[in-house]
Amino acid sequence: MIKITKIAVIGAVLDNPKECQSQFNDIVSSYKKIVKGRMGIPFDTEGVSVISIIVSGSLDEINSLTGKLGNIKGVNIKTSFSKKNIEK
């Protein structure tokens, strides 16, 4: 069976990281199978963190991750997908 994989970048802004970062990290860790890279920049004086996560997985897996992250209070999510389908 051929599996279609997508590559995407998930952009996240944590408006109050002290309150939501632990839950955010727990969810991302539970998707470590599709996470290929992650970069976080803390804006300490502003009380905000900006995180980018590079993922490679099925559309369902990526949408599940972004949905869970987007449901965390104080987390804003945007996802950009490659138009290319990768067959595995």
PASEBA-1860 file (N, C-alpha, C; in nm, 3 decimals):
! residues 88
1> MIKITKIA> 0.084/-0.119/0.000/0.000/0.000/0.000/0.088/0.125/0.000 ~ 0.057/0.219/-0.087/0.134/0.343/-0.096/0.079/0.443/0.004 ~ 0.170/0.501/0.080/0.132/0.603/0.178/0.177/0.739/0.126 ~ 0.086/0.835/0.126/0.117/0.971/0.082/0.162/1.052/0.204 ~ 0.279/1.112/0.191/0.337/1.193/0.298/0.346/1.338/0.251 ~ 0.325/1.429/0.343/0.339/1.572/0.317/0.448/1.628/0.407 ~ 0.512/1.734/0.361/0.608/1.809/0.442/0.542/1.943/0.473 ~ 0.555/1.986/0.597/0.492/2.111/0.638/0.574/2.179/0.747
9> VIGAVLDN> 0.549/2.307/0.761/0.605/2.382/0.874/0.487/2.435/0.954 ~ 0.495/2.414/1.084/0.393/2.463/1.177/0.453/2.581/1.251 ~ 0.389/2.695/1.240/0.432/2.814/1.313/0.342/2.833/1.434 ~ 0.403/2.854/1.549/0.326/2.871/1.672/0.374/2.994/1.747 ~ 0.280/3.071/1.796/0.310/3.183/1.884/0.241/3.154/2.016 ~ 0.322/3.146/2.122/0.270/3.123/2.257/0.263/3.258/2.326 ~ 0.140/3.307/2.348/0.122/3.440/2.405/0.163/3.449/2.551 ~ 0.155/3.338/2.622/0.197/3.335/2.762/0.264/3.200/2.787
17> PKECQSQF> 0.390/3.186/2.743/0.455/3.055/2.748/0.465/2.993/2.887 ~ 0.471/3.073/2.990/0.482/3.017/3.125/0.360/2.931/3.159 ~ 0.245/2.965/3.102/0.122/2.892/3.131/0.096/2.774/3.039 ~ 0.149/2.778/2.917/0.111/2.675/2.820/0.227/2.595/2.760 ~ 0.350/2.631/2.791/0.464/2.566/2.726/0.477/2.418/2.761 ~ 0.448/2.382/2.882/0.458/2.242/2.924/0.361/2.154/2.845 ~ 0.236/2.198/2.836/0.135/2.124/2.760/0.173/2.119/2.612 ~ 0.221/2.231/2.558/0.265/2.238/2.419/0.376/2.136/2.393
25> NDIVSSYK> 0.477/2.135/2.479/0.590/2.042/2.463/0.547/1.896/2.474 ~ 0.455/1.867/2.564/0.406/1.730/2.580/0.338/1.681/2.452 ~ 0.259/1.767/2.391/0.189/1.728/2.267/0.289/1.708/2.154 ~ 0.382/1.802/2.138/0.483/1.788/2.031/0.563/1.661/2.052 ~ 0.601/1.630/2.175/0.678/1.508/2.203/0.600/1.383/2.166 ~ 0.469/1.386/2.182/0.389/1.268/2.149/0.381/1.244/1.998 ~ 0.422/1.342/1.918/0.425/1.329/1.772/0.569/1.323/1.720 ~ 0.662/1.278/1.803/0.803/1.277/1.764/0.829/1.195/1.638
33> KIVKGRMG> 0.739/1.103/1.605/0.754/1.022/1.485/0.751/1.107/1.357 ~ 0.676/1.217/1.358/0.667/1.300/1.238/0.745/1.431/1.249 ~ 0.792/1.466/1.368/0.867/1.591/1.386/1.011/1.571/1.341 ~ 1.054/1.654/1.245/1.190/1.645/1.190/1.282/1.753/1.244 ~ 1.225/1.862/1.291/1.307/1.969/1.346/1.220/2.071/1.417 ~ 1.283/2.146/1.505/1.210/2.244/1.585/1.304/2.357/1.623 ~ 1.252/2.480/1.616/1.329/2.595/1.659/1.238/2.686/1.739 ~ 1.283/2.728/1.854/1.205/2.818/1.937/1.283/2.943/1.971
41> IPFDTEGV> 1.218/3.057/1.965/1.280/3.184/2.000/1.197/3.248/2.111 ~ 1.255/3.261/2.230/1.182/3.327/2.338/1.197/3.480/2.328 ~ 1.088/3.549/2.344/1.089/3.694/2.355/1.056/3.724/2.502 ~ 1.158/3.709/2.587/1.137/3.716/2.731/1.077/3.849/2.777 ~ 1.127/3.959/2.724/1.077/4.089/2.769/0.933/4.112/2.728 ~ 0.891/4.048/2.618/0.753/4.061/2.572/0.662/3.953/2.630 ~ 0.720/3.849/2.688/0.641/3.739/2.744/0.578/3.650/2.638 ~ 0.648/3.634/2.526/0.597/3.556/2.412/0.708/3.462/2.364
49> SVISIIVS> 0.670/3.346/2.311/0.764/3.255/2.245/0.713/3.225/2.106 ~ 0.806/3.216/2.010/0.772/3.183/1.873/0.844/3.052/1.839 ~ 0.769/2.955/1.788/0.824/2.821/1.763/0.788/2.779/1.621 ~ 0.886/2.721/1.551/0.857/2.659/1.422/0.890/2.510/1.433 ~ 0.802/2.428/1.375/0.819/2.283/1.380/0.808/2.231/1.238 ~ 0.910/2.159/1.193/0.910/2.097/1.061/0.862/1.954/1.077 ~ 0.761/1.916/0.999/0.703/1.782/1.010/0.695/1.715/0.873 ~ 0.696/1.582/0.877/0.677/1.501/0.757/0.588/1.384/0.798
57> GSLDEINS> 0.467/1.381/0.744/0.373/1.276/0.782/0.249/1.282/0.695 ~ 0.153/1.200/0.728/0.027/1.201/0.654/-0.049/1.329/0.689 ~ -0.141/1.365/0.603/-0.224/1.482/0.627/-0.299/1.468/0.759 ~ -0.350/1.349/0.786/-0.422/1.325/0.911/-0.333/1.346/1.033 ~ -0.208/1.295/1.027/-0.116/1.311/1.141/-0.084/1.459/1.166 ~ -0.054/1.531/1.059/-0.018/1.673/1.073/-0.138/1.753/1.123 ~ -0.256/1.727/1.066/-0.375/1.798/1.110/-0.411/1.766/1.255 ~ -0.387/1.643/1.296/-0.413/1.605/1.435/-0.322/1.684/1.530
65> LTGKLGNI> -0.194/1.692/1.495/-0.099/1.768/1.577/-0.138/1.914/1.584 ~ -0.163/1.976/1.469/-0.197/2.118/1.470/-0.328/2.145/1.542 ~ -0.423/2.054/1.530/-0.550/2.071/1.601/-0.532/2.069/1.751 ~ -0.452/1.976/1.799/-0.429/1.967/1.945/-0.354/2.090/1.995 ~ -0.253/2.134/1.918/-0.178/2.253/1.960/-0.267/2.377/1.958 ~ -0.351/2.389/1.856/-0.439/2.504/1.843/-0.546/2.512/1.950 ~ -0.574/2.401/2.016/-0.674/2.400/2.123/-0.618/2.443/2.258 ~ -0.487/2.464/2.266/-0.427/2.510/2.391/-0.453/2.660/2.404
73> KGVNIKTS> -0.504/2.701/2.518/-0.531/2.843/2.543/-0.400/2.922/2.535 ~ -0.401/3.029/2.455/-0.283/3.114/2.442/-0.187/3.071/2.334 ~ -0.224/2.971/2.254/-0.137/2.925/2.145/-0.206/2.955/2.012 ~ -0.133/3.023/1.922/-0.183/3.055/1.789/-0.101/2.976/1.688 ~ -0.170/2.904/1.598/-0.106/2.811/1.506/-0.139/2.846/1.361 ~ -0.037/2.836/1.275/-0.055/2.841/1.130/0.032/2.733/1.070 ~ -0.019/2.667/0.967/0.055/2.558/0.904/0.065/2.584/0.755 ~ 0.183/2.559/0.701/0.205/2.572/0.558/0.255/2.438/0.504
81> FSKKNIEK> 0.184/2.386/0.403/0.214/2.255/0.346/0.286/2.269/0.212 ~ 0.375/2.176/0.186/0.432/2.163/0.053/0.322/2.113/-0.040 ~ 0.323/2.157/-0.163/0.224/2.108/-0.260/0.261/1.969/-0.312 ~ 0.384/1.928/-0.289/0.435/1.801/-0.338/0.388/1.685/-0.250 ~ 0.339/1.579/-0.313/0.307/1.456/-0.241/0.426/1.361/-0.252 ~ 0.463/1.302/-0.141/0.574/1.207/-0.138/0.514/1.069/-0.116 ~ 0.539/0.978/-0.208/0.485/0.843/-0.196/0.586/0.753/-0.128 ~ 0.541/0.679/-0.029/0.628/0.586/0.044/0.567/0.450/0.043
END
